[in-house]
Amino acid sequence: MAKPDDGSDHRIEEARKEWETHVLAPALKRAPEADHPFTTGSGAPLKPLYLPQPSSEATYLERVGFPGQYPFTRGVQATMYRGRLWTMRQYAGFGTAEETNRRYQYLLRQGSTGLSVAFDLPTQIGYDSDDPLVSGEVGRVGVAVSTLHDMETLFRDIPVGRVSTSMTINSTAAILLAMYLVIAEQQGLPIQALTGTIQNDMLKEYIARGTYRFPPHPSLRLTRDLFVYCTKFLPKWNSISVSGFHMREAGATAAQEIGFTLANAICYLDIAVKAGLEIDAFAPRLTFFFTAQSDLFEEVAKFRAARRLYARLLKDRFHAKDPRSMMLRFHTQTSGVALTAQQPENNVVRVALQALAAVLGGTQSLHTNCRDEALALPSEESVRLALRTQQVLAYESGAANSIDPLGGSYLIESLTDRLEAEAEQYIRDIEQCGGMVQAIEQGYVQRQIEQAAYEYGQSVETGSRVIVGVNKFREEHEPEPETFLVPEDTEQKQIEAIRMVKRSRSEQKVQESLGAVERAAQTDDNLMPAILEAVRAYATTGEICQRLEHVFGEYEPILD
């Protein structure tokens, strides 16, 4: 039976030609496609983009569209990986800055295209390595950075103008970014040229991660001050990475990861607008951070749904006009909670599968976890294998040869629609609570994640969800794998380094700059200029946080 001629065939064709002229052609001029044939493993040529069959054309333009064009379901770049691969950014940091610098140099030699700094817990919550409160934690889960001297050592012989750096830091984000800016100045680089990302996402700390120092409202003030400063002085820098990763790792479902992350983003966008920033001046520098778990098709659909929902929110709710404001750009990390201490070699397969989901879902940046991270910090060999996993995907799998290759799959499109609808309902529920801060204070978000985590745990316990090597296909006697250990003298080295800095700095300049930080905190002035001066004077992270705490107080969670 012939299909009625409703003109939809012509609409798709006309839209395709318009896209090729106005979106694709300028993109190819900026970043030509890679100079090699795009084929399957058998040598068959691949088109850059596959379009729907006529039966699905009626809703295609509204719901799916073209890559690099609203609603960005198929990706935020017109050429995606045919023009430029994702940034291969391995998250790394341990021990002292000197030891981590050696790891960074190694990663760059192995082909890593970006750095991602893991800070230790004392640094994340604003305590110096010599503080008795943090004894035993120095350098354990990341690198210890207490002073500008540590940051100088961390990036020694690394040209920050040619490397994109991401810093996973939140409550002390302003201080660590200030240190990085001074490093750029020391290398003779104008800070306007810096590229990278500071996580700067405090809301998820109160929900799922716990590395907070100050109460929510002053913490959001620090987030706001970074937005304003970066918008004015760092046009290429991403001033926040709104993180769904930690909520998903705590047990959230895929729909909750989207909904809660975008609800946090709404809160941050509201803060920026209230601070006087134009939405199209600020929103293009927002980025996001998601996890990739092992259900391949759900994860691919999750990324597509998040892009589409975010684009609608920015257009309809915040009245953005610049298409760049509506683009959800994101970094992905493979799932830490999916790694198992049992049969750790299985983690290689899990990580490859999760990384594939991120690539098929259109990530802009990717970290692949290491096989031994359920046991200890990763060894150099494991780090290399994790990076090679990305490189095999990029250059051997064919996954990068076509834009949104799973788009149009009945399964993928159905999952995308479902996840978008569920995530949007969570956003409405949070608005019923009065917004994200109130939803956190009422415990709504935490309860939702706790329930999802409980149900997941039950499914593993009962065996209805199989985890290979854990509740099925177990081995009675597994060999004890070798693990990487942080050097025992890390803490003492750090304490000596802080003492050296304090002996060599001008105490008068330090005290004057710290006083300026405290006075700025008592007003509504932007804190970044005062923090920058304190960093230049070699005031420590802990000293700056103490002055802020005098004004802001320290957050004490309400326990049930």
Order of alpha helices (4+ residues) and beta strands (2+ residues): alpha-alpha-alpha-beta-alpha-beta-alpha-alpha-beta-alpha-beta-alpha-beta-beta-alpha-alpha-alpha-beta-alpha-beta-alpha-beta-alpha-alpha-alpha-alpha-alpha-alpha-alpha-alpha
